[in-house]
Amino acid sequence: MKIQSALYLVPVPISGAAVSDVIPAGNIEVLRQLRHFIVENLRTARRYLRHVDPAFPIAECSFEVLDRHTSPEDVAAMLKPLRDGNPVGVMSEAGCPAVADPGCHPVEIAQKEGLKVIPLVGPNSILMSLMASGFNGQSFAFHGYLPIDAAQRRKAIRNLEAESASRQMTQIFIETPYRNNRMVDFLADSLSPSTMLCVACDLTDPDKEEVVALAAAKWKKRKYDFDKRPAIFLIYAGAKGGDSRRYEKK
């Protein structure tokens, strides 16, 4: 399979699972042909390339680091190899690039310039947690981090809960890992007792993966320990008084 002159969005694992278990073989074939990369973390990217192919010619490759400090001008300059007809790979620190990730910026520029963009299949905690929650997958939103201030956070949670109830929408967000347990405590205390809360932790890890969906009232009685583990949170209040969700064929 010969790759095209395109901006390839290259997913990487989100756990310690074997690469062959979570990354399609076709992705590895694409990686082996790429020599220009835009990455969130240089060390992580190089380590991953060596992991999937110990003989990967790192010395022949160019790497541009893209993080939250990168200026728009620098991002635009990173696409020069693509403009010259070379394929370029975008790699996140974990999971799928350009989803809750600075990789969206070179994609935006490539689209504006009419350059080809090819997303590759790979693990994404937002969609995987939604799949495993049993909540509404027809209408959902990801909100990143909620406010740190307790009063503002409680207000944000109640607003999300109200929107979930009125629009039958699944609300998805994350927290700094060392505060995961406090987040569960806060949600159990702030949400209506019947509102559903799902915590998806260590997704794709064959030994640690844990996905639990319970009413907020039941979380108050449950023992858990999600601290210092990659987790994602989902709430759904749309099923109160009956669930009228409709699903369409994709």
FENDASUL-V803453 format. One line per field, one symbol per residue. ss: DSSP state (H for helix, E for strand, C for the rest). psi: psi as a letter, one per 20 degrees, with the letter a starting at -180 (. if undefined). burial: I if it has 24 or more other ideal C-beta (glycine too) atoms within 12 Angstrom, else O. Layout:
# FENDASUL-V803453
ss: ???
psi: ???
burial: ???
This chain:
# FENDASUL-V803453
ss: CCCCCCEEEECECCCCCCHHHHCCHHHHHHHHHCCEEEECCHHHHHHHHHHHCCCCCHHHCEEEECCCCCCHHHHHHCCHHHHCCCCEEEECCCECCCCCCCCHHHHHHHHHCCCCEEECCCCCHHHHHHHHHCCCCCCEEEEEECCCCHHHHHHHHHHHHHHHHHHCCEEEEECCHHHHHHHHHHHHHHCCCCCEEEEEECCCCCCCCEEEEEEHHHHCCCCCCCCCCCEEEEEECCCCCCCCCCCCCC
psi: oprrnropooqrqjajqpgihipqhhghhgghiqipqoqhogggggggghghnhjpmhhiqppppoaiipqhghghhijghghjjqqpppprhqbpqiolqiihghggggghjkqppopqprpohghhhggihjrojhorqpjcqrqhpgghggggghghgghgghjlpppprrqphijghhggggghhhqqhipppppoplpiphhippopoqqhhhhhiqprnjqkqpqqqpqojiipkqokqppqp.
burial: OOIOOIIIIIIIIIIOOOIOOIIOOOIIOIIIIIIIIIIIIOOOIOOIIOOIOOOOOOOOIIIIIIOOOOOOOOIOOIIOIIOOOIIIIIIIIIIIIIIIIIIIIIIOIIOOOOIOIIIIOIIIIIIIIIIIIOIIIOOIOIIOOIOOOOOOIOOIIIIIIOIIIOOIIIIIIIIOOOIIIIIIIIIIOIIIOOIIIIIIIIIIIOOOIIIIIIIIOOIOOOOIOIOOIIIIIIIIIIIOOOOOOOOOOO
